[in-house]
């Protein structure tokens, strides 16, 4: 799922990524998602949340062009990250990269030892490990943003299922 939130932080994310989408998550059921998120005065990280938490914005439900067993393997990998911290270092690095266009975080170990994640990385990395799937060949996994996932609609790697517009997002 891609989501467009409201407020200062989502506006900053849109400015940094150049996308209207500010968040990415795995849809687990009609009522639950798996995400990596943070709070201003707290540490949330990777957790299962209710989809209702994202009812007041724009949502796009997408699926990747992969066999079901590969997606399930990737989802199993992503679920193994529940309890991991939010990767503020990567978030800050992406912001600085936007400001200076020179900074970038070194990729974390691809073997799953990473202990902190941002939302789009939590979607992209397990898909890559399970199947070799990438949203964009020119974008390293640690630099995937919601914008990268949205751009994959153009190359046919991702298929839009439904966009839910409630008119609440700014």
Phi, psi and omega per residue, in radians:
X1 nan 2.404 2.966
X2 -1.878 2.559 -3.054
X3 -2.403 2.501 3.030
X4 -2.015 1.927 -3.113
X5 -1.600 3.088 3.139
X6 -2.027 2.794 3.060
X7 1.870 -3.098 -3.047
X8 -1.151 -0.874 -3.099
X9 -1.098 -0.818 3.070
X10 -1.030 -0.632 3.086
X11 -1.113 -0.704 3.097
X12 -1.112 -0.750 3.138
X13 -1.077 -0.753 3.116
X14 -1.086 -0.687 3.125
X15 -1.146 -0.750 -3.097
X16 -1.191 -0.748 -3.039
X17 -1.587 -0.284 -3.096
X18 1.239 0.433 -3.087
X19 -2.192 2.737 3.023
X20 -1.405 -0.236 -3.112
X21 -1.606 2.427 -3.062
X22 -2.080 -0.110 -3.055
X23 -2.673 2.646 3.072
X24 -2.362 2.549 -3.122
X25 -2.709 2.808 3.000
X26 -1.514 2.343 3.030
X27 -1.594 2.089 -3.109
X28 -1.615 -0.619 -3.122
X29 -2.773 -3.014 3.116
X30 -1.179 -0.231 -3.080
X31 -2.205 -0.154 -3.050
X32 -2.250 2.581 3.044
X33 -2.282 2.791 3.003
X34 -1.953 2.200 -3.063
X35 -2.531 2.888 2.921
X36 -2.082 2.061 -3.046
X37 -2.501 2.929 -3.130
X38 -2.399 2.829 3.046
X39 -2.081 2.689 -3.101
X40 -1.010 -0.756 -3.119
X41 -2.057 0.769 3.135
X42 -3.024 2.990 -3.102
X43 -2.090 1.927 3.125
X44 -1.692 -0.976 3.120
X45 1.302 -2.648 -3.071
X46 -1.433 2.176 -3.097
X47 -2.795 2.860 3.035
X48 -1.608 2.263 -3.128
X49 -2.271 2.967 3.089
X50 -1.484 2.515 3.104
X51 -1.138 -0.451 3.114
X52 -1.034 -0.460 3.110
X53 -1.073 -0.323 -3.091
X54 -2.001 0.471 -3.113
X55 -1.415 -0.314 -3.059
X56 -1.741 0.751 3.098
X57 -2.794 -2.856 3.117
X58 -1.735 2.339 3.134
X59 -2.207 2.492 2.994
X60 -2.204 2.177 3.111
X61 -1.695 2.177 -3.067
X62 -2.249 2.840 3.011
X63 -2.398 2.668 3.135
X64 -1.618 2.653 3.109
X65 -1.433 1.349 3.133
X66 -2.447 2.691 3.034
X67 -1.057 2.577 -3.088
X68 -0.930 -0.703 -3.101
X69 -1.147 -0.544 3.094
X70 -1.234 -0.710 3.110
X71 -1.146 -0.716 3.119
X72 -1.122 -0.666 3.080
X73 -1.115 -0.742 3.112
X74 -1.133 -0.731 3.122
X75 -1.123 -0.675 3.074
X76 -1.057 -0.743 3.090
X77 -1.076 -0.791 3.141
X78 -1.126 -0.714 3.138
X79 -1.100 -0.492 3.114
X80 -1.168 -0.223 -3.120
X81 -1.578 -0.061 -3.140
X82 -0.957 2.276 -3.106
X83 1.723 -0.250 3.100
X84 -1.194 2.701 -3.134
X85 -1.289 2.832 2.965
X86 -1.345 2.442 -3.085
X87 -1.549 1.413 3.116
X88 -1.096 -0.570 -3.136
X89 -1.080 -0.758 3.115
X90 -1.199 -0.742 3.101
X91 -0.992 -0.835 3.127
X92 -1.114 -0.694 3.131
X93 -1.089 -0.744 3.103
X94 -1.107 -0.680 3.096
X95 -1.114 -0.823 3.139
X96 -1.121 -0.623 3.100
X97 -1.081 -0.704 3.102
X98 -1.152 -0.747 -3.112
X99 -1.195 -0.820 -3.043
X100 -1.845 -0.325 -3.082
X101 1.033 0.410 3.138
X102 -2.263 -0.438 -3.088
X103 -1.445 2.672 3.037
X104 -2.889 2.533 3.119
X105 -1.426 2.490 3.030
X106 -1.195 2.427 3.140
X107 -1.036 2.484 3.050
X108 -1.325 2.982 3.140
X109 -1.047 2.354 -3.128
X110 -1.383 -0.021 -3.067
X111 -1.577 0.170 3.061
X112 1.602 0.118 -3.132
X113 -1.443 -0.077 3.114
X114 -1.036 2.515 -3.087
X115 -2.033 0.009 -3.130
X116 -2.485 2.499 -3.015
X117 -2.474 2.630 2.896
X118 -1.802 2.924 -2.973
X119 -1.027 -0.896 -3.059
X120 -1.230 -0.531 3.079
X121 -1.167 -0.601 3.101
X122 -1.161 -0.442 3.061
X123 -1.479 -0.827 -2.999
X124 -1.264 -0.771 -3.037
X125 -1.134 -0.842 3.098
X126 -1.078 -0.629 3.089
X127 -1.100 -0.716 3.121
X128 -1.150 -0.790 -3.111
X129 -1.151 -0.585 -3.106
X130 -1.377 -0.512 -2.973
X131 -2.524 -0.111 -3.044
X132 1.421 0.099 -3.119
X133 -1.201 2.354 3.024
X134 -2.274 2.535 3.106
X135 -1.309 -0.565 -3.114
X136 -2.662 2.125 -3.098
X137 -1.065 -0.469 -3.091
X138 -1.571 0.006 -3.093
X139 -2.001 2.039 3.078
X140 -1.062 2.635 -3.099
X141 -0.942 -0.690 -3.098
X142 -1.295 -0.090 3.106
X143 -1.931 0.071 3.105
X144 -1.162 2.302 3.102
X145 -2.166 2.999 3.029
X146 -0.951 -0.546 3.099
X147 -1.113 -0.679 3.113
X148 -1.082 -0.751 3.139
X149 -1.136 -0.738 3.125
X150 -1.118 -0.690 3.123
X151 -1.130 -0.445 3.130
X152 -1.124 -0.332 3.041
X153 -1.046 -0.607 -3.101
X154 -1.228 -0.535 -3.097
X155 -1.694 0.053 3.043
X156 1.482 0.038 3.111
X157 -1.341 -0.387 -3.133
X158 -2.244 2.439 3.141
X159 -2.016 2.246 3.102
X160 -1.254 2.233 3.090
X161 -1.583 -0.889 -3.078
X162 -2.876 2.384 2.992
X163 -1.885 2.250 -3.076
X164 -1.835 1.893 -3.111
X165 -1.933 2.059 3.112
X166 -1.904 0.009 3.107
X167 1.321 0.095 -3.093
X168 -1.537 -0.376 -3.096
X169 -1.368 2.542 -3.138
X170 -1.670 nan nan
